Amino acid sequence: MFSIEKTNQKLLSSFILSKLATPKYNFKLFIMKDPCNLFKSQYKKAKETLVILEEQKAEINLKLESNASSATLHKELRNINMDIRITLNEIEHAESCIQECELKYNSSLS
């Protein structure tokens, strides 16, 4: 029985990995239409993530008002603040890449 479970786990793992590794669309076509699309997509996703993180931060701050000495809440707040800084860096990086890409491809199209 144990070996069947182990085999099923291996099959499930390989199935999941194959699904993760299989692109849902043709990346070459995606890049050919707009070479800056990848950076624009990263920017959009980072902005969406920032909104979620800001909402989580507001919830934690609200909870801290009623329980200011909670070590768990303070730890969650530190983690959220770190995630926000990372996300802001990702946004800044994506903006920079978009500008660089647009300069490169707009000048080559002229």
C-alpha positions, 0 to 999 in steps of 0.5 A: 500500500505504501508503494502505491501511495508513493507512486501516486505522489510521484505521478502527481508531482510530475503532473504538476511540474509538467503543467507549471512548465507548459506555457499557456501561450506562445511566448515568442508571439507574445514578445514579437507583438510588443517586446515590452509586454513582459515588463508591462505585465510584471509592472501590472502584477506588482501594482496589483500585489501592492494594493493587496499588501496595503489592504493587509497592512491596514487590517493589521494596523486596525488590529494593533489599535485594539491589541498594541502589545501583540508580538504576532501582529508586530511580526506580521506588520514587519513582514508586510512592510518588507513585502511592500518594500520589495514590491515597490522595488519591483515596480521601480525596476519594471518601470525602468525596464519599460522605459529602456525597452520603449527607447530601444524599440521605438528608436529601432522602428524609426 
